[in-house]
Amino acid sequence: MATADAVVKVAQRAEALGYDSLWTIERLPS
């Protein structure tokens, strides 16, 4: 299970790369 900090870091990185939606990250197996 991802920690809140890890999710934030991934979201910030994805945003920096130009992604607009992160719904797929929530669906990845943990």
Order of alpha helices (4+ residues) and beta strands (2+ residues): alpha-alpha
